[in-house]
Amino acid sequence: MGLVHRFDPPAHLPDFNGIPVQLEQWHQAVSAWFDEAIAQQLKEVQDGRLQYYNPATLDPGGPVVEQDITWNAFPKELLRQYGRERALREADTLWPLARYRPSNTGAILKRTYYRP
């Protein structure tokens, strides 16, 4: 028995409620993403010390600790890198995906933009 019964949509939004079987398909997709990530990590960790698990299929036991997640509503990466005034300008600028990470190469990533 897993720790969670079903993975709900982000923020528990009701978008999927009117679409038949969409909630179950979402749950299956998220669970599969966990399983894929675990399989990938097992290739790298190899010593059996992987601490990542799928809460839909495993209850690791022990006490459950609920903790609020704090979010300051603005990317600290931009604040740290540029300071507040420039960070606000940069946040409204479209950046090519190639700029996000040096390993992002290729023509399509130079033409595909995101807002940092």
C-alpha positions as CSV (number, residue, x, y, z in Angstrom):
1,M,0.0,0.0,0.0
2,G,1.3,3.4,-0.9
3,L,1.7,6.5,1.2
4,V,-0.7,8.4,-1.2
5,H,-3.9,7.1,-2.6
6,R,-3.8,9.3,-5.8
7,F,-1.7,12.0,-7.2
8,D,-3.9,15.1,-7.6
9,P,-3.5,17.8,-10.2
10,P,-1.2,20.8,-9.2
11,A,-2.9,22.9,-6.5
12,H,-5.8,20.5,-6.5
13,L,-7.3,22.4,-9.4
14,P,-10.6,21.0,-10.6
15,D,-9.7,21.1,-14.3
16,F,-9.8,17.3,-14.7
17,N,-13.1,16.8,-12.9
18,G,-15.2,17.1,-16.1
19,I,-13.0,14.9,-18.2
20,P,-13.8,11.2,-17.9
21,V,-10.9,9.2,-16.4
22,Q,-8.5,12.2,-16.6
23,L,-7.8,12.1,-12.8
24,E,-6.8,8.5,-13.0
25,Q,-4.7,9.1,-16.1
26,W,-2.9,12.0,-14.3
27,H,-2.2,9.7,-11.4
28,Q,-0.8,7.0,-13.6
29,A,1.4,9.5,-15.5
30,V,2.8,11.0,-12.3
31,S,3.4,7.5,-10.8
32,A,5.2,6.5,-14.0
33,W,7.4,9.6,-13.9
34,F,8.4,8.6,-10.3
35,D,9.2,5.0,-11.5
36,E,11.2,6.3,-14.5
37,A,13.2,8.6,-12.2
38,I,13.8,5.8,-9.8
39,A,15.0,3.4,-12.5
40,Q,17.4,6.1,-13.8
41,Q,18.8,6.8,-10.3
42,L,19.3,3.1,-9.6
43,K,21.7,2.9,-12.6
44,E,23.8,5.6,-11.0
45,V,23.6,4.8,-7.3
46,Q,24.1,1.0,-7.6
47,D,24.8,0.5,-3.9
48,G,21.2,0.2,-2.8
49,R,21.1,3.5,-1.0
50,L,18.6,5.2,-3.2
51,Q,16.3,7.3,-1.0
52,Y,13.9,8.3,-3.7
53,Y,10.6,6.4,-3.9
54,N,7.2,6.4,-5.4
55,P,4.7,7.3,-2.7
56,A,1.9,5.8,-4.6
57,T,3.4,2.3,-4.4
58,L,5.5,2.4,-1.2
59,D,4.9,3.6,2.3
60,P,8.3,3.9,3.9
61,G,6.9,3.9,7.4
62,G,7.8,6.3,10.2
63,P,6.2,9.5,11.2
64,V,4.7,11.8,8.5
65,V,5.9,15.4,8.9
66,E,3.9,18.1,7.1
67,Q,5.8,21.3,6.5
68,D,4.8,24.5,4.7
69,I,6.8,25.3,1.6
70,T,7.8,28.9,1.6
71,W,8.0,30.8,-1.7
72,N,9.0,34.4,-2.1
73,A,7.2,34.7,-5.4
74,F,10.3,35.8,-7.3
75,P,13.2,33.8,-8.6
76,K,16.1,34.2,-6.3
77,E,18.5,33.2,-9.1
78,L,17.7,36.5,-10.8
79,L,17.9,38.6,-7.6
80,R,21.2,37.1,-6.7
81,Q,22.7,37.5,-10.2
82,Y,21.4,41.0,-11.1
83,G,20.0,42.8,-8.0
84,R,16.4,43.7,-7.7
85,E,16.1,46.5,-10.3
86,R,17.7,44.5,-13.2
87,A,16.1,41.3,-12.0
88,L,12.6,42.7,-12.5
89,R,13.6,43.7,-16.1
90,E,15.2,40.4,-16.9
91,A,12.1,38.5,-15.6
92,D,10.0,40.2,-18.3
93,T,12.5,39.4,-21.0
94,L,12.2,36.3,-23.2
95,W,15.4,34.2,-23.1
96,P,16.3,31.5,-25.6
97,L,16.4,28.0,-24.0
98,A,20.0,27.7,-25.1
99,R,20.9,30.5,-22.6
100,Y,19.4,28.5,-19.7
101,R,22.1,25.9,-19.6
102,P,25.4,25.5,-21.5
103,S,24.5,21.9,-22.5
104,N,21.4,23.2,-24.3
105,T,22.6,23.4,-27.8
106,G,20.9,23.3,-31.2
107,A,19.0,25.6,-33.5
108,I,15.6,24.8,-32.0
109,L,16.8,25.8,-28.5
110,K,18.0,29.1,-29.9
111,R,14.5,29.8,-31.4
112,T,12.5,28.6,-28.4
113,Y,12.0,31.1,-25.7
114,Y,11.0,31.2,-22.0
115,R,10.6,33.8,-19.4
116,P,13.1,33.4,-16.5
